[in-house]
């Protein structure tokens, strides 16, 4: 430095210059935590582990998640895992217990309970809905639309 002052710290792509810089850093940390979550769906990390990888406290990670998602990191992470499970129920022939394991649930019963809380029915019922003939799905969807919007149709 020419002025003899302390050297300016180098930023790893994100600099903390005032409030805007802090928001950029938080956004960067949020995106990094999402990447960690996506890369560890079958063996989920605890909130403390995520925070340690990011070099922040668990409380800071919780504040960041509340800002960007309105949820705590653990709840958001579980939602990601359950969405993956839903996709596997629809797009694979894997057994429900195997899907639960691949999505980081310790047992089939824990997976089923979490899935039911998330979507309102069991993984088995979700799979049956996938197998419902397209014509019935359309009729079911139409009846829901008319019920929801108060529209009557003529058959």
C-alpha positions in Angstrom: 0.0 0.0 0.0 1.2 3.4 -0.9 -0.3 5.2 2.1 1.2 2.8 4.6 -2.2 1.7 6.0 -3.2 -1.9 6.6 -3.6 -4.0 3.5 -7.1 -4.5 2.2 -8.3 -8.1 2.6 -8.9 -10.0 -0.6 -12.5 -11.0 -1.2 -13.4 -14.5 -2.4 -15.8 -13.1 -4.9 -17.8 -11.3 -2.3 -16.7 -8.1 -0.6 -18.3 -6.6 2.5 -18.6 -2.9 1.5 -21.5 -1.7 3.6 -25.0 -3.1 3.7 -25.2 -4.1 0.0 -22.0 -6.1 0.4 -23.4 -7.9 3.5 -26.5 -8.9 1.4 -24.3 -10.2 -1.4 -22.3 -12.2 1.1 -25.5 -13.6 2.6 -26.8 -14.5 -0.8 -23.5 -16.2 -1.6 -23.7 -18.2 1.7 -27.3 -19.1 0.9 -26.3 -20.4 -2.6 -23.3 -22.3 -1.2 -25.6 -23.9 1.5 -28.0 -25.0 -1.3 -25.2 -26.6 -3.2 -24.1 -28.5 -0.1 -27.6 -29.6 0.5 -28.2 -30.8 -3.1 -24.9 -32.7 -3.0 -25.7 -34.4 0.2 -29.4 -35.5 -0.1 -28.8 -39.1 0.6 -26.6 -38.4 3.7 -28.0 -35.1 5.0 -25.8 -32.7 6.9 -26.9 -31.2 10.3 -27.4 -27.4 10.4 -24.2 -27.1 12.5 -22.2 -29.1 9.9 -23.5 -26.9 7.1 -22.6 -23.8 9.0 -19.1 -25.1 9.8 -18.5 -25.8 6.1 -19.5 -22.2 5.4 -17.4 -20.8 8.2 -20.4 -19.2 10.0 -22.5 -20.0 13.1 -25.7 -22.1 12.9 -27.6 -19.0 14.1 -26.3 -16.9 11.2 -27.3 -19.7 8.8 -30.8 -19.8 10.3 -31.1 -16.0 9.9 -30.0 -16.3 6.2 -32.5 -19.1 5.5 -35.4 -17.2 7.2 -34.6 -14.2 5.0 -34.5 -16.2 1.8 -37.0 -19.0 2.4 -39.0 -18.1 5.5 -37.9 -21.5 6.9 -35.2 -22.9 9.0 -32.4 -24.8 7.1 -33.4 -28.2 8.5 -37.0 -27.8 7.4 -36.0 -26.5 3.9 -33.5 -29.4 3.6 -36.1 -32.0 4.5 -38.4 -30.4 1.8 -35.7 -30.9 -0.8 -35.3 -34.5 0.2 -39.0 -35.1 0.1 -39.3 -33.5 -3.4 -36.6 -35.9 -4.5 -38.5 -38.8 -3.0 -41.7 -37.7 -4.8 -39.8 -37.7 -8.1 -38.4 -41.1 -7.4 -41.9 -42.4 -6.5 -43.1 -41.2 -9.9 -40.1 -42.0 -12.0 -38.5 -45.2 -10.7 -39.4 -48.7 -9.8 -37.5 -48.5 -6.5 -39.1 -49.8 -3.4 -40.4 -47.2 -0.9 -37.9 -48.2 1.7 -35.0 -47.8 -0.8 -36.4 -44.4 -1.9 -36.4 -43.3 1.8 -32.8 -44.4 2.2 -31.7 -42.6 -0.9 -33.3 -39.5 0.4 -31.5 -39.7 3.7 -34.2 -41.1 6.0 -33.1 -43.6 8.6 -36.1 -45.9 8.3 -39.1 -46.5 6.1 -41.5 -45.5 8.9 -39.7 -42.2 9.4 -39.7 -41.5 5.7 -43.5 -42.3 5.4 -44.3 -40.1 8.4 -42.4 -37.2 7.0 -43.8 -37.7 3.5 -47.4 -37.8 4.9 -46.7 -34.6 6.8 -45.3 -33.0 3.7 -47.9 -33.9 1.1 -50.9 -35.2 3.1 -50.8 -38.8 2.1 -48.4 -41.8 2.2 -45.7 -42.6 -0.3 -47.7 -45.7 -1.3 -50.7 -43.5 -2.1 -48.5 -41.1 -4.1 -47.3 -44.0 -6.2 -50.8 -45.2 -6.8 -51.8 -41.8 -8.0 -49.0 -42.0 -10.5 -50.4 -45.2 -11.8 -53.9 -43.8 -12.1 -54.9 -43.8 -15.8 -54.5 -40.4 -17.5 -58.3 -40.2 -18.3 -59.1 -40.6 -14.6 -56.5 -38.0 -13.6 -58.0 -35.5 -16.1 -61.5 -36.2 -14.8 -60.3 -35.8 -11.2 -58.4 -32.6 -11.9 -61.5 -31.2 -13.8 -63.8 -31.9 -10.9 -61.3 -30.2 -8.5 -61.1 -27.2 -10.7 -64.9 -26.8 -11.0 -65.2 -27.3 -7.2 -62.4 -24.8 -6.5 -63.5 -22.1 -9.0 -67.2 -22.8 -8.6 -67.6 -23.6 -12.3 -70.0 -26.2 -13.5 -69.3 -28.2 -16.6 -71.6 -30.1 -18.8 -70.5 -33.6 -19.7 
